[in-house]
Amino acid sequence: MKRTALITGASAGIGAALARVYAEKGWDLILVARRATLLEDLARELTVDHGATAVVLTADLADPDAPHRLAMTLEQRGLTVDALINNAGFSRTSGFLATDPDEHAAMIDVMLTAPIALSRLLIPGMVERGFGRVLNVASLAGLMPATGGDTLYGPIKSFLIKASAGLHLELAGTGVNVTALCPGYTLTEFHDVNGSREEVSSAYPAWMWQTADHVARVGYAAVEANRPRVVPGWRNNLLAAIPKLLPDNLALKIIGGHAKRLKRI
Ligand SMILES: NC(=O)c1ccc[n+]([C@@H]2O[C@H](COP(=O)([O-])OP(=O)(O)OC[C@H]3O[C@@H](n4cnc5c(N)ncnc54)[C@H](OP(=O)(O)O)[C@@H]3O)[C@@H](O)[C@H]2O)c1
């Protein structure tokens, strides 16, 4: 029997890479994002390349009702979700005061409200069936000291990492694995969407960048192994470890200057 993975933010970057990895491993897919044409192109590719059935469901996860509507559509269409991959996300780097409050609300809805609501809606079925996977795409930023400029992004990801760890513990023994994936800089549309591509490319060297395919493969292996959290790459693991060795105020001063380096604040 084929399993089905629902991936949010599957139209680009890490989400599209995860869809390709899951299809390659023999899963069917439910692809969720706003841009229908990209999702439909990807669905066709997954069918041709891997024989996967891929269903496209467009949704704007900045709408707090979107997760409930998605769950209703799944039920109406008789679709079962064996793996939930909460991946959709974006950041705003121009500073807290320069960012429209609606954009702040959208960040929280897309990266926190939606993952939590979808988890609450879909995990009970997984527990009942004795099999499930939840992969929450967080960020290395969630493990690092705060940064000014993209002020809400790190805390949102910290929340997701800690909530994933709690869920991981709570679901032990149920057959449902829960993992937070914490990538460092990854080559996707992310920095084009937030307008920092040029600054981020010159501020951070090539060795700090990973491909979406690599990140997706690390995430897939980690949730299959039921690791509570994974950081792809030894360099990113080192970056996550350094601040823990420093007094908090010093770590904040040295490492939290990210937005300053990008000349954003
Ligand atoms: N790239 C990095 O350096 C990096 C590092 C660490 C963590 N991450 C995390 O990785 C995840 C994926 O990011 P990425 O790098 O792959 O970025 P990306 O290439 O910009 O892709 C973001 C995805 O999220 C979807 N999305 C954004 N807003 C949405 C909304 N309102 N409703 C539904 N879907 C929405 C986009 O789809 P539509 O536009 O079609 O809706 C797109 O598929 C994010 O959670 C991000 O925080 C990225």
The ligand as an SDF file (V2000), in Angstrom:
LIG
                    3D

 48 52  0  0  0  0  0  0  0  0999 V2000
   16.1000   29.0430    2.2100 N   0  0  0  0  0  0  0  0  0  0  0  0
   16.6730   29.1160    3.4010 C   0  0  0  0  0  0  0  0  0  0  0  0
   17.8200   29.6150    3.5350 O   0  0  0  0  0  0  0  0  0  0  0  0
   15.9650   28.5470    4.6140 C   0  0  0  0  0  0  0  0  0  0  0  0
   16.7400   28.3070    5.7550 C   0  0  0  0  0  0  0  0  0  0  0  0
   16.1300   27.7800    6.8840 C   0  0  0  0  0  0  0  0  0  0  0  0
   14.7850   27.4810    6.8800 C   0  0  0  0  0  0  0  0  0  0  0  0
   14.0530   27.7160    5.7670 N   0  0  0  0  0  0  0  0  0  0  0  0
   12.6140   27.3820    5.8300 C   0  0  0  0  0  0  0  0  0  0  0  0
   12.3140   26.4490    4.8290 O   0  0  0  0  0  0  0  0  0  0  0  0
   10.9340   26.5410    4.4770 C   0  0  0  0  0  0  0  0  0  0  0  0
   10.8200   26.5830    2.9590 C   0  0  0  0  0  0  0  0  0  0  0  0
   11.4520   27.7510    2.4870 O   0  0  0  0  0  0  0  0  0  0  0  0
   12.2680   27.7920    1.1120 P   0  0  0  0  0  0  0  0  0  0  0  0
   13.6460   28.1890    1.4290 O   0  0  0  0  0  0  0  0  0  0  0  0
   12.0100   26.5850    0.3140 O   0  0  0  0  0  0  0  0  0  0  0  0
   11.5690   29.0930    0.4770 O   0  0  0  0  0  0  0  0  0  0  0  0
   10.8410   29.3400   -0.9320 P   0  0  0  0  0  0  0  0  0  0  0  0
   11.6470   28.7590   -2.0510 O   0  0  0  0  0  0  0  0  0  0  0  0
   10.5470   30.7940   -0.9570 O   0  0  0  0  0  0  0  0  0  0  0  0
    9.4870   28.4980   -0.7920 O   0  0  0  0  0  0  0  0  0  0  0  0
    8.5200   28.8770    0.1520 C   0  0  0  0  0  0  0  0  0  0  0  0
    7.2700   28.0460   -0.0520 C   0  0  0  0  0  0  0  0  0  0  0  0
    6.2980   28.4630    0.9290 O   0  0  0  0  0  0  0  0  0  0  0  0
    5.0740   28.7150    0.2500 C   0  0  0  0  0  0  0  0  0  0  0  0
    4.3030   29.7600    0.9180 N   0  0  0  0  0  0  0  0  0  0  0  0
    4.7200   30.9960    1.2930 C   0  0  0  0  0  0  0  0  0  0  0  0
    3.6870   31.7130    1.7740 N   0  0  0  0  0  0  0  0  0  0  0  0
    2.5920   30.9000    1.6950 C   0  0  0  0  0  0  0  0  0  0  0  0
    1.2130   31.0740    2.0020 C   0  0  0  0  0  0  0  0  0  0  0  0
    0.7360   32.2480    2.4730 N   0  0  0  0  0  0  0  0  0  0  0  0
    0.3710   30.0350    1.8090 N   0  0  0  0  0  0  0  0  0  0  0  0
    0.8190   28.8730    1.3060 C   0  0  0  0  0  0  0  0  0  0  0  0
    2.1140   28.6400    0.9810 N   0  0  0  0  0  0  0  0  0  0  0  0
    2.9780   29.6540    1.1660 C   0  0  0  0  0  0  0  0  0  0  0  0
    5.4850   29.1630   -1.1660 C   0  0  0  0  0  0  0  0  0  0  0  0
    4.4190   28.8570   -2.0750 O   0  0  0  0  0  0  0  0  0  0  0  0
    3.4720   29.9140   -2.8320 P   0  0  0  0  0  0  0  0  0  0  0  0
    4.2490   31.1950   -2.9710 O   0  0  0  0  0  0  0  0  0  0  0  0
    3.1680   29.2360   -4.1350 O   0  0  0  0  0  0  0  0  0  0  0  0
    2.2860   30.0240   -1.9470 O   0  0  0  0  0  0  0  0  0  0  0  0
    6.6660   28.2390   -1.4300 C   0  0  0  0  0  0  0  0  0  0  0  0
    6.2310   26.9990   -1.9210 O   0  0  0  0  0  0  0  0  0  0  0  0
   10.4050   27.7940    5.1710 C   0  0  0  0  0  0  0  0  0  0  0  0
    9.6530   27.4390    6.3030 O   0  0  0  0  0  0  0  0  0  0  0  0
   11.6720   28.5510    5.5760 C   0  0  0  0  0  0  0  0  0  0  0  0
   11.4510   29.3400    6.7190 O   0  0  0  0  0  0  0  0  0  0  0  0
   14.6040   28.2390    4.6290 C   0  0  0  0  0  0  0  0  0  0  0  0
  1  2  1  0
  2  3  2  0
  2  4  1  0
  4  5  1  0
  4 48  2  0
  5  6  2  0
  6  7  1  0
  7  8  2  0
  8  9  1  0
  8 48  1  0
  9 10  1  0
  9 46  1  0
 10 11  1  0
 11 12  1  0
 11 44  1  0
 12 13  1  0
 13 14  1  0
 14 15  2  0
 14 16  1  0
 14 17  1  0
 17 18  1  0
 18 19  2  0
 18 20  1  0
 18 21  1  0
 21 22  1  0
 22 23  1  0
 23 24  1  0
 23 42  1  0
 24 25  1  0
 25 26  1  0
 25 36  1  0
 26 27  1  0
 26 35  1  0
 27 28  2  0
 28 29  1  0
 29 30  1  0
 29 35  2  0
 30 31  1  0
 30 32  2  0
 32 33  1  0
 33 34  2  0
 34 35  1  0
 36 37  1  0
 36 42  1  0
 37 38  1  0
 38 39  2  0
 38 40  1  0
 38 41  1  0
 42 43  1  0
 44 45  1  0
 44 46  1  0
 46 47  1  0
M  CHG  2   8   1  16  -1
M  END
$$$$
